[in-house]
Amino acid sequence: MNEKLYIPTGILARINGPADIKKLSFEELRCLADEVRDYITFVVSRNGGHLAPSLGAVEIIVALLYLYDPPRDKIIFDVGHQAYAYKILTDRKDKFPTLRRRGGISGFLKRSESPYDFFGAGHASTSLSAALGAVCARELSGEDYRVVAFIGDGALTGGLAFEGLNNLGAYGKEILVILNDNKMSISKNVGALQRYLTYLIAHPKYRRLKEEIWDITGRLAKLGGHLRTFARKFEDSIKNMIVPSILFEEFGFNYYGPVDGHNIEELIRLLKDIKDVKLPKLVHIVTVKGKGYKPAEDDACKYHGIGRFDIESGEPVVTEGITFTDAFGSAITEFAEEDERILAITAAMTTGCGLQAFASRFPSRFFDVGIAEGHAVIFGASLALSGFKPVVCIYSTFLQRAFDCIVHDVALQNAPVVFAIDRAGIVGEDGPTHHGAFDLAYLRLIPNIIITAPKDQKELRDLLWTALKLQKLPFAIRYPRSICKSMETSLPPELIPVGSWEKLREGHSGAVLAVGPMVYTALEAACMLEREGIYLSVINCRFVKPLDELMLSEILNFAPFVLTIEEGTLVGGFRSAVLEFASKKRFDTRKIYSLGIPDEFIEHGSRTELLELLGLTSSGITTKVKEILGRGGKNDR
């Protein structure tokens, strides 16, 4: 695929911020939306990213920037992967080709990146709560800016969104909520009659007529109550025959919609008509996910988040090899063929967690609960306590949202839930909101839980088999977003004794304790160092909890130094477990060194670049070992 520079032309070339958009005619706005779409598609084909959701939201963003005045007005996005057009049309048009590249702009909203990004967004269902904060701040400070919350692409399936919706409606202050319904959310398509009614109830003349009738009926002393009741019931009956307004109106919102999200003139007309309504407003906008790029329209799920692809054919640039995600999906489907008690649960990540084959083969045993991680965990706990074998499959960074549920509903009850934790460690271009840096640390402090990290495909299969056969305690298997060493899987899976490590290489110069696929990185480094007369023991520490205390004691007794390596935070993770054990058993902790993720958020970049930056490569390990042997260790251990 030939790399070439994309230089915005046409109307987009003249746009340097929202002020320029306000000068355009409707025809120019339509052309601008098409040009922005082409720009997004080109850049994402080179860099990867969230293509389909951003393509579907272009006209909404153009309309908002035409009518509102950020950064003074606060536009708050949910998740942020719908906001590429917002980035381009605010102050990042020229920087957009650096999207998701190291040193470039983020794929999500980020306060440090632009004053237009009022609230950072990486996880879902947060926009309404953040918007309420902005509304309250406005009221408390006596300012008069406007607040817009932009939610959609399934984020309304998260319970947190409904908490915010409930509180916003009860507060009763002016706010605009945009619900982008792209068929990944709550409703079916709509027609001309619904659009007509939407504009009828939104128009200022209609509102004035409604207020006048309300006032007149209130003056009729004897019949006023009956007339008011009749008027309200009549309006509600007409509206609710054809529009799904009642849910949002019960939450305290004035509901408008559904409306065609790709008709800029209609969008601007509606938003302008209701702009001065001093109450909570919700506009339900129907869009096509992937709009304007046919492959994304045809398969919005595939193009929701995609790597590099050929823009002409739409075909992804394929990396050779099997991923840990693929290996897990294959293993759980294989085991489920033989055991009908095995169930799979995910939180809106069927494809991301490799569960397509399982879902197709066992539809009655597959559960996608939407963006509701806490619910997924409690749901799994109840199934486990009922004699089934639920495997809860969630990305590491998203599982953080269910921490309380893991503690109180799983571990406290010894519910034998299996956690398949994908995207553990460095995820690459999605950056700090998506790096799975903390799972070892936040799980390790919970009693009654087993934590594992397979080094390759075979070990992942064996650990999943062990977890499903053990069925006594919660069992976590964490693995990264990467290609894994593929191994022979035609043989029967093996049970791995809980808490057992394996010594893969013997050496007298020092010992490396490696977690997960870092084992192979450590083996490669050991081979490199052997050529220089440095002989390392390499240990596969596949169980982070419980530790193999017998092997660890032996290593701490005899190894001149110990180097722990993990693709996770050094604060509270595997390194901490080793240091805690060594301190408790009175071993010399001064000879323990570590490589891992430091106590900071790691920015976005390719996975290869970030692992190199962190020293989690064979060359990084060799450098660290030479420092230890040559200097006796550094203060930064």
N, C-alpha and C positions, 0 to 999 in steps of 0.2 A: 504494500500500500504506500503510495507516494505521499510524503509529507509536503504540505504547501501552506502558505500563510493565507488566512482569510482576512480580508480587509473589508469592513462594513462599507457598503455603498448606499446610494439612494437616500431615502429619508433617514434611515438609521445613522448615516454618516453625519447628519446635522444635529443629532440628539446628544446633548451633553448633560441632561438632567431633566427632572419633571417640568421645569419652566418651559422648556422647548416643546414638550408634548402638548401643553395647553394651547399652543398657537396653531395646532394642526386641525384641518377639516376632518369630517368623518371618513371621507375617502382616503385621506392621507393616513389616518389612524389605522384603517384596515391594511393598507400597504405596509405600514410600520410593523404590525403584528406578524405579517408574512415574513418580513425581513428578519425579525427577531427569531422566529421559528427556524429559519434557515441557518442563522448564526449558531443557535443552540445545538442543532443537529450536527453541524460541522464540527464544533468543538468537542462535543461528547463522543463523536465517532473517533476522535484522536485521543481523548483523555479518559473515556469512560465516565459514567455518572448516572444520575437519575433523569433519564430522557423523557419517558412517557408522561409522568406527572407534570413536568415543567412545560411541555408542549401544550397540554390541555389548559393551562392556567394563563396563557399569554394575554388574551383579550381582557380578562378580569383585571390583571395587573395594569394594563394600559389604561383601562377605565378609571381605576383607583388613582393612578398618578395624574390623570387628566383633571380629576375633581378635588383631590386632596393635596396637602402640602407637607410631605415628609421632608426633613426629619422633625419639623415642628409637630406635625400630626404623627401619631404613632401607628405604624402598620406592623402588626405582629403576626408572624407566620407560625403555623403548626408544622413540626418536623423540619421544614425549610427546603425539602427537595422539590417543592413546587415553585421555588423563588428564583430560578435562573433568569427569567425575564426581568424581575425586579432588580437583580444585580446589574444587568446590562443597562437598564434604563435609569438607574440612579447615578452611580459614579464609578462603575467598574467595566464599562464597555471595552476600553482598551486593554484591561487586564484579564478579560474573560478567557482568552486562550490559555492562561495559566491555571485554569480551573483544576483543582484537586492535585496539582503538581507541587512538589516541595518548593516552598518559598512563594507560591502563588496564592490565589484566592481559594477559600474553602468551598466545599460543595453545600454548605449549610449557612444559616445566618450566624453572624459572629460579630459581637460588639467591637472587638479590637480592629476589625477590618474596615468598618465604615460607620459614620454617624447615622446613616439611614437604617442600620440594623439595631433597632432599639432593644430587642431581646433575643439572645441566642437561641437557636433551635436545632436540636439534633434528634431527640426522642419525640414520640408522638403524644398528642392530647394535652399539651401544656399551654396552648395559646390563650384559652379562655381565662384561666387563672391569672396568667401574666397580664392579660388585658384588664382584668378587674383591678389589679394593682395599679396600672397606669391611670385608670378612671378615678380611683380613690385618691391618687396623688394629685390629679388635676383638681379635684374638688377641695382637697385639703389646702392646696397652695393657691387656690383662687384663680388659676389659669383657665384658658378657654380653648385649648387645642382639642382635636378630635382623636378618637381611638378606634382603630379597625382591627378586628381579629379575623384572620384568614385560616379557616380550618377545612379539612377535607381529606381525600385520598385514604379513607378508612379510619382517620384519627378519631372520628366520633364513635367508633366502636369501643374506645377506651373509657373506663369508668371515671377516670380523672376529668375527662372532658365534661361529663354530666355534673360532676361536683362544681366545676367552674360555671357551667350553664345555669345551674340552680342558684348559685350565689349572685351571679350577674343579674338575673331576672329579679331576684328579691331586692337587690340594691336599687334598681329602678332608675339609674342614671343613663344619660345618653351614651350609646355605643353602637357601632355597626359590626355585626358578625356576618362574615361571608362564609356560607357553607358551599364548598365546591364539591358537588355531587357528580363524580365521574364514573358511576356504575360500580365503584369500589365501596360505596357507602350505603345509602338507605332507600333510594326510590327508583321508579321506572321513568321512562321518557314522558314528555308532556307535549301538548299540542297547542293550537292557536287559541282555543277557548280559555285555557289556563293562562296563557300570556295576556290575553285581553283582560281577564279578571284581575290579574296581578297589577296591571297598570291602572285599572279602574280604582282599586282600593289604595293604590299608592299616590294617586294624583292629589295635589293640594285641594282642588275643588271638591273632590269626594270627601276628604277629611273635614273640610269646612262644613259641607252639607251634613255629615254625620254628627258633628259637634252642635250644629244648629237644631237638628231634630232632637238630639239628646236634651238640649236646653229647653225646647218647647214642651216635650213630654214631661219634663221635671216640673213645669209650671202648672200642669193639670193636676190639681190637688188630689182628686179622688181616683182618677184613672191613670195617673202618671206612672205608678209602679207597674201596672199591668202593661201599659204601652212600652215602657222601657224593656221589660222582660221580653215582650213580643219582638221589639226591634232587634235586640241582641240575638235572640234565638233565630230570627229570620236571617240575619247576616251570617251567623255561624253555620246555619244549615246550608245556605247557598255555597259558602266557601268550602266547607268540609265535604261536600259532595264531590268536589273535583280537585282539591288541593290538600296536602297533608299538613295543615297548619296547626291542628289542635295541640299536638305535642309541645311545640315551641311556645304557643300562646299560654299553655298551662304553666310553662316555666317563667312567664312574665314578659315575653318578647312580642313585639309587633312583627308578624310574619309576612314576608313578601316573596312570592314565587309559586311554583318553579319558573325560571326564566332561562332563555337560551344563552349560554355562556360564551357563544362565539359570534354574537351579534353586538358589535360595539355600540352602535347607535341606540339599541334598546337598553343595553346595560347602563350607558351614561344617562339616558333619559330616566330610568328607574332610580338610579342612585342619586341623581340630582333632585328628583321629586321628593325623596325621603330624607335628604341630607339634614334638614333642619328639624326633623322630628326629635324632640328632646326626651326620648325614651329609649330603652333597649330595642334594637331592630335586628332582625335576622333575615337575610336575603338568601334564598335557596336557589343556587345557580347550577344548571345541568351542563356538563361539558363532556367532551370526548377525550379520554385519556390517550395520549399519543397523537393528537390532532395535527394534521399536516404532513406527517411522515408515515406512509402507508404501512410499512412493516410494524411500526409501533402501534398504529391503530388496530392492525389485525391481531397483534399479540402484545397487549399492554403489559401483561405480567412479565414476559420475557424482557421487555424494554423498560420496565420500571427502574431497575438499577442494572446497568450493563457495563461490561468492559469495552475495550476498543472494538470497533466493528467497521466493515467496509460500507461506506455510505451508499454505494450504488446497489449492492445486493442485499444489504442489511445483515449479512452474515458476520458473526463475531469472529474476532481474531483468537483462535483457539490455542491454548497452552497445552502442550503434550503432557499426558500423565493423569492419574486419578487423584482427585482431591480427597481430603479427609471427609468432607461432606458427602461425596459420592460413596466412599467406603462405608460410612455409617448407614446411608440409605439402603445400600445393598445388603448389609448385615442384618438390619432390623427386619427387612422384608423376608430375607431367608429364614430367620428364626420364627417369624410369625406364621410361616407356612406350617410349622410343626406344633405351635402352641397358640391356640385360639384365645388365650387369656392376655396375650401381648397386645397392647394398645399404644397408639401414638397420639400425642397431644402437642399442638404448636400454637403460637400466638401470632397469626397472620404471616407466618414464614414457611409456608409449605415448600416452595421452591428453594428458598434460601437454606433450609435445613435438609434438603435432599429427600423429601418425603413424597415426591410425585408418584413413584412406583408403588409405595405402600398405600397411598390414598386411593389409587386406581384399583389395586388388588384387593384391598380390605376396606371399602368405603364405610362399613358399619363400625369399624374399629379405629377409624381415624377421626380426630376432632381438631378443627381449626377454630379456636374460640375468639378470634379477632385480637385487637391490640389490648390484651387484658392478661398480662403476665401473672399477676397475683391470683386471679381467678383460675388460670391454667394450673397453677401449683396446688391450690386448695382442691380443685376438681380432681387432679391426679391423686392427691392424698386420700380422698374419699374412695376412689376406685381401688387404690392399693389396699386400703383397710377392708374392702369388700371382696378381696381375693383375686383381683386382677393384677396385671403387670404393666402399669402405665409407664411409658417413657416420655418424659416432658422435654421437648426439643426447643430450645430457646438460645439466641445469641447471648454471649457472656454479658455484654453491656446492657442488654434488655432484662436479663435475669436479676440485675441489681434492683429493679423496680419491685421484685417479689421477695425481697430479703425477709421481711417480717413474716411472710407466709411460710417460707422455708423453715424459719426458726420455730414458730408456734404451731403450725398446722402439719408440718412434716416431721421435723426432727424430734420435737417434744413428744410426739405420739409414736415415734419409731415407724412411721409409715414408709414402707419400702418402695418409694418412688425412685425411678432411675432418671437422672438428669443428663441429657446429652447436650453439652454446652459447646456450641459452635462459635466460630470467630473469637476464640480465646487467644489473647496476646495481641500482636500488632496486626491490624487489618489493612493498613495502607492508606489509600487515598481518601477514605471517609473520615479519617482524622480522629481527634481526641474524643468526640462524642461517641465514637463507635469502637475504639480500641478496647479489647477485652483484657484490660490490665489488672483488674482487681478481684477476679473470681477466686483465685487461690486464697487471697487474704480474707475476703468476707465469708467464704465458706469454711475456712480452716478454724475459725473461732467458734463454730457451732458444734455442740456435742452430738454424738450419735450419727455422724455422717462419714462416709468413706469418699475420699477424693483421689482420682486417678488421672493420669495423662499418658496416653499411648504414644509410643515412638513411631509406629508405622501402621500399615493397614491390618496386618495380622494381629498385632497386639490390640488394636481397637476392637476388632471382631472378638477376640478372646475376652477382653474386659467386659464387653457388652454381654457376652454369653455368661460370664461369671456373675455379673450384676443380676441378670434375669434368673439365674439358677439359685443365687444366694437368697434373695427374697426375705431378708431379715432387717436390713437397715437401709436408709437412704444412700444412694450410690451415685456419685457424680463422675462423669467422664468428660474431660475438657480437651479440645483439640483446635488447632489454628485454621485460619483461612489460607490454606496452601496445598500444594501438591504433596502427597505422602509417598513414602517408599511402598511400592506395591509388592505384595508377597503372595505366595501360594495360598489360595483359600478354598481349594477343592477338598482338602482334608477336614475332618471333623474339628470344630473349635475345641480349645482346651480351657479348662478351669485354671485360673491363676490364683495361688494362695494369697489371701488378703494380707497386705502389708509386706509383700516380698519384693525385694529389688533383685537385679541381676548384674553381676560383674562381667563386663564384656571385654575388658582388657586389663592386664596386670602390669603395674609399673612401680618402681621404687622412688621416683623423683617427687611424686605427689599424686593426689587423687582429684578427679573431677566428678562431681555429683550433678548429673544432668537430668532435666525434666522434659518429657515429651520428645518431639522431634529434634530438640537441641542435643539429644544423645548422638545423632549422626554427625552433627556439627562438631561435637566434642571428639568423636572418633577420628574425623578428618584432621582436626587440629593435633591430636595425639600422633598421628602418622607423620605430620609435618615436623613436629618437635623431635620425634625419634631420630630423624636424620641429623639433628643437631646434638644428639646424645642426651636428650631429656625424655624420660620414660614415665608415662602417666598411666595410672589406673583410671578406667572410665566405668562409671556405674550408671545403670539405667534406673532412675528413681521413679518408677512408674506409679508408686503409691506415695502421695504427698501426705495423706492421713489415712491410716496410721503409718508412721515411718517404719522402716525395717531397722529396729533398734539394735539388733544383734550385729548386722553388717555395719551399721553406722558406728557402733562402739569400736569395732575392729579397725575401721578406717581412722577414726579419731585417735586411736592408740598408736598406730604405726606410721601413718602418712606424714611426711615432713610438712605438707600444707594440704589444705582442702579448698577447692574452688567450686562453689555452687553456681549453677547456670539455669536460669528460668526465664521464660517469656511472659513475665508478669511482674507486678510491682515488688520491689525489694522490701517494702514496708509491710510487714505482716504476712508475707508469702512463704515460699519454701525456705529461703535463706533464714528467715526468722525462726522457722520450725527447727532447723539444724542448730542455730545458735541457742535456742531455748533448751534443747536437749543437752547440748554440750555444757551449758552452764549448770543445769540441774545435776548432771553426772560428774561435774567438776573436771571436765576436760579443758584444755587450753584453748580458749576462744580466739586468742590472738593469731592463730595460724589459719583461721577461716576467712576466706575472701569470697567475693561474690560478683557476678555479672547478671544484670537484669534491667528492669525498667526503674529508673530513679524516681524520687518523690516529686514528680512534676507531670504535667499533662504533655503528651508527645504530640507534636503537630502532624499535619498530613504530609504525605509523600508516598512514593512506592514502597511496598513492603521491603524490597531489597535495600533501598536507600536507608530506611529507618533502622533495620536490623544492623546495617553497617555502622550507622551513627551510634547505636547503643553498644557496639562491640559484640553483638550476638552472632558472630560469624566465625569461621575457622581462623581467619587472620586476627580477628579481635581476641579470640581465646589465646592464640599463641603469643600475642603482644602482652596480654595480662599475665600469663605464666612467666614470661621472661622478666617482667617487672617484679613479680613476686620473688623469683629466684635471684635476681640481680640486686634488688634493693631491700629485700626482706619485708616487702609489703609497703603500701602507701597509707597515708592517713585515711584517704577515701577507700574504705574497704568494701 
